[in-house]
Amino acid sequence: PLPIELILMTKENEKDIYSVFLEDVEQKGWISFINYEEVQMHRLVQTVILKMTEPTYQDCSVLCEFIIETLHLDKVRASLINVQSKSVYAENLLENMSFQYKLDRKQMLQSNLGNFYIIAGNYNKGLVLLEKNLLSVEIFYGKEHRNYTISLNNLAFLYERVSMYDKALFLYEKVLQIQTQTVGKQHQDYITSLNNLGNLYIAIQNYDKAITLFKEVLSITEQTIGKQNEYYARYLNNLASVYDKIEQYTQSLPLHQEVLQIQAKILSKQHPDYAIALRNLAMWCGKKKLYTDALSLFKEVLQIQANTLSKQHPHYAMTLY
């Protein structure tokens, strides 16, 4: 399937060779609409269209906006499989499209594609894009702008994933310093950054520091947006995981159960975040030697991850292991 924006971006203009070709194959039934976002076509037709539209990357702003929206972090987290094919278009846009007067769109495309690569487990590609993005954002906006702190957070998260903890710590602390001065400690951006720092302390096994930060994150979140939201569930899950690591299982169990209850209500039971919380509960059962319960939960997690992420994804492999 191809994005409809790619198929229609020339059709709305004056009649040209491409438009005539498109109308002809439509009449022959070689293209059929699936929904408002995609069309199905014969492989040969797809190849011809891609070749014919290649030069239009210089001006295809509509396609650019479509890809930016499709690779939004929330959509990638919800279903990596559904957006995976769109990464090719993002790469082609960055390589071929003229961003002379739309530098902010290039930065957004870089950021979204970089985050996509992180979630997909392709850290090398993600690192190249996010480092370029940070430099571009700094030049364009300056170091006090929200986009700069977002870029710093993204890069710090990637450094953490590849075990470059000193670099990650430096960037997270830098972000918090900027956000304290610009948006304050009640802002969602600050809360997110504080949570990111807590996750880093888990990675370097400073659990007391992580618990302190997560409790602060939960307190601010409850005061500002309440408990029935994906943010609170995510932060609660992080605190539960720390208690598991230090074997305080009576502390962690009610937290795991509350996370699942919130996520089932606001996300559905087919969401990757729900699968992560379910896997954490399965691991809790395993540590308490409740093996039958653990096995049942792990099977459910694998099914969700296979449907939403694919069997090649690192999270699937982690659950299988």
Buried (B, 14 or more C-beta within 10 A) or exposed (E): EBBBBBBBBBEEEEEEEBBEBBEEBBEEEBBEEEEEEBBEBBEEBBEBBEEBBEEBBEEBBBBBBBBBEBBBBEBBBBBBEEBBEBBEBBBBBBEEBEBEEBBBBBBBBBBBBBBBBBBBBBBEBBBEBBBBBBEBBBEBBEEEBBBBBBBBBBBBBBBBBBEBBEBBBBBBBBBBEBBEEBBEEEBEBBBBBBBBBBBBBBBBEBBEBBBEBBEBBBEBBEEEEEEEEBBBBBBBBBBBBBBBEBEBBEBBBEBBBBBBEBBBEBBEEEBBBBBBBBBBBBBBBBEEEBEEBBEEBBEBBBEBBBBBBBEEBBBBEEBEE
